Structure formats: structure tokens, C-alpha cells
Amino acid sequence: MAHEYTSRWFLDSEPYWKQLFEEFQPKSVLEIGCFEGRATVFMIENGVRYIDCVDPWTDEGFDDVCVSGVTAHGVKNRFHLNTDIAMKNNPGATIFTHECTSTEYFKMDRGAMYDMIYIDGSHRAKDVLFDAVCAWNYLKEGGVMVFDDYDWLATDDPTGKQRPALAIDAWSSVMQPFIEEWETKNPRQKYYIKL
Ligand SMILES: C[S@@+](CC[C@H](N)C(=O)[O-])C[C@H]1O[C@@H](n2cnc3c(N)ncnc32)[C@H](O)[C@@H]1O
């Protein structure tokens, strides 16, 4: 069986993740926004042993990331197909799928702590900020917080008033005494280490 994907988003960041994973070797990850599991599969294949995957997989959830021509049902099926293949090839890796929004996930307060948190769910600035603030207490010291789509502008928001970068800049500015940026040439993502 082969992996099935309709999007190539993650591929631009993959070389940077290779460097990141060599340096930090995360074993436990919270991924907010998983889509078809391309990043999830990368993590399973690169030494991560435990992933909490949070995504509501609803058609509305795709609105803000401007996905067209796919159904939530199809995306969710491909997520399971792709991650099942990866787990079969990498025994010892476990993922827990939470079919809900990040807001619902954080309300559960499951208490798990992570080496890495990847924020790539709703791309509205207010939601990115909410995810960053809520995720902080679940990131271990020395762990890395990854934000996707720093350089992204929604077509329905041409002035960028709700772009992820607004939230990422606000959060990193407030958290500046408690984080260190992992410098990268990847224009799409931001990486911060918890001090
Ligand atoms: C850009 S895609 C994620 C891509 C994936 N991380 C990757 O790198 O391959 C964004 C995903 O976020 C999900 N999403 C949208 N709103 C969300 C929310 N409030 N909480 C969690 N996930 C959400 C969408 O369903 C969609 O699958």
C-alpha cells in the first residue's frame, strides 16, 4: 500500500525538520491540525514514539486554510491510511487521534507533556494565539514549539489582519524572556525553544 496525499505543504519545510529532529530528537509530540498526516508520517519515520493528533476533520475547518476540491471525509481517511502505513513500518510508534478542535482538546486537560508542539490548525490569528498560550504549559523545558505558515496570507484576508504571523509575533514578544528562537532560513515556520 502506498501513501496518498493531495497537498504538498509540508514538503518545503521537510529539510528544516530534518535538521531540527537531528538536534532535538523529539519523542513525544502534540500536533494541532494534521490534515492528511504528511507531517505526522515524517515524525513517525524520524524517531517520534508518541503523537497526540488533534483535528476536527470538518469541511468548515478547511475554510480558513483555503483547501478546495477535498472532502473532510476523504482527508480523514487518507490521514488514517498514511499513518497506519507509517506505524506498520515503525513498530513502537503510537498515535492518539483526537477528532476535535484544539479548543475542545485543551479543555480535556489530559496532562501529557511534550518534547515538541506543532501548531498548524486554524490559521486565524486569534486561534493561533489561543493555541500557543494553551500549549505552553504542556511543553517540556528544552522542548520546541513550531508554528507553521508564518508567511501566509489568506485570500479572503488580503490585508492580513488575521494572518498567523500576527499571533506568532505577539506571543513570542510576550514570551521573550522564556524562549529562545531556533534560527532557521525557513520563511514558512518559526521555532522556539522553552528555556
Ligand atoms: C494546514 S492543515 C495541517 C497540515 C499538517 N499539519 C501537515 O503539515 O501536513 C490545517 C488543518 O487544521 C485543521 N483545523 C482547522 N481548525 C482547527 C482547530 N480549531 N483545531 C484543530 N485543527 C483545526 C484542519 O481540519 C486542517 O486539517
The ligand as an ORCA input file, in Angstrom:
! r2SCAN-3c Opt
* xyz 0 1
  C      -2.702     23.171      7.011
  S      -3.619     21.788      7.558
  C      -2.456     20.875      8.551
  C      -1.335     20.256      7.760
  C      -0.467     19.280      8.517
  N      -0.035     19.768      9.819
  C       0.783     18.969      7.681
  O       1.831     19.586      7.952
  O       0.696     18.139      6.794
  C      -4.675     22.514      8.770
  C      -5.551     21.514      9.496
  O      -6.067     22.154     10.663
  C      -7.338     21.650     10.929
  N      -8.038     22.603     11.790
  C      -8.796     23.672     11.438
  N      -9.286     24.287     12.525
  C      -8.805     23.594     13.602
  C      -8.963     23.735     15.013
  N      -9.699     24.718     15.536
  N      -8.333     22.848     15.831
  C      -7.583     21.841     15.310
  N      -7.394     21.670     13.964
  C      -8.013     22.523     13.135
  C      -7.981     21.446      9.562
  O      -9.020     20.472      9.651
  C      -6.774     21.006      8.721
  O      -6.719     19.611      8.607
*
